[in-house]
Amino acid sequence: MDKGFIEELMKKTGLSQADGEKVGEVMESNNLLGGNIGDIISQIASKLGIGEDKAKDIFEKAKEILSGGLLDKFKNPFGGQ
């Protein structure tokens, strides 16, 4: 997962870099548009050894970061060229 994503996730959630990378792996390996959100949250909870409520909060923040990056690409598709 993109280093900027991990850094932003660490800021928003207080996760360590290692835990941020684990969440990034889960997010990368799942279909966020058509996937089962419950499964993704369960995977995050399992990888981090946390409860489902905390995992859901992390998932929501990760999704916000990812959707923000996608919106930036739509707004500026050529990277300022």
Buried (B, 14 or more C-beta within 10 A) or exposed (E): BEEEBBEBBBEBBEBEEEBBBBBBBBBEEBEBEEEEEEEBBBBBBEBBEBEBEBBBBBBBBBBEBBEEEEEEEEEEEEEEE
